[in-house]
Amino acid sequence: MVLELGFSILLFLIYKSISFFIPLFINIMILITTYFIQVPIHNILGQKFNKQAIDRLIKTNWLRTLLWTVKVFLLVLIILKENIV
């Protein structure tokens, strides 16, 4: 995830375009949700089995899955639009 953030920052700095700011912003949101939502749940599960924590982890992981999906979709559109590849 750190490399992903680094590449997002690099792309934004190279192209200086709002097109690359949006994926960077999404990447930051993924990191924030990971740190403030998923990590605490994993800490609970690291201590003992907790069915409610597992259910919460599954439900909140959908947010990250959605964010990653949107980010990939946007990056594909940007690459096609900008003729980067």
Secondary structure, 3 states (H helix, E strand, C coil): CHHHHHHHHHHHHHHCCHHHHHHHHHHHHHHHHHHHHHHHHHHHHHHCCCHHHHHHHHHHHHHHHHHHHHHHHHHHHHHHHHCCC
